[in-house]
């Protein structure tokens, strides 16, 4: 893969065409960690302007972050000629906020396709938070998988997708 021209949106070597004009993801400072068919892992640091009046991450920020992971998992990074005339969008979503997140924490979203049939799909996105200086490094041990998302589970997002014509 080729590094994207948008600084702060991806890490070297990981790109996705839908980020080219995604100014919301750029503003949020989203970094793409991995992308494969039906999967995406992203992260971002929570900034002051992302907090609500209680001093915790605004639910809309967590939702938008999860929605970006959802979009990356739903749409192929390198669409084939047959896929180039369509896009996959949200048909509906459900989000459950489990714990608050705070300024200075780094959140990670892990999106995975659970099912697909025709033009419809079902995706689960888990969002984790960790203090910025306490991020775990990935690395397998006999008791842990090779990629363990850092932090505590703070939210779960389930998205239903629909593939439509670009027009």
Buried (B, 14 or more C-beta within 10 A) or exposed (E): EEEBEBEEBBBEEBBBBBBEEBEEBBBBBBBBBBBEEBBBBBBBBBBEEBBEEEEBBBEEBBBBBBBBBBBBBBBBBEBEEEEEEBBBBBBEBEBEBEEBBEBEBBBBBBBBBEEBEEEEBBBBBBBBBBEEEEBEEEEEEEEEEEEBBBBEEBBBBBBBBBBEEEE
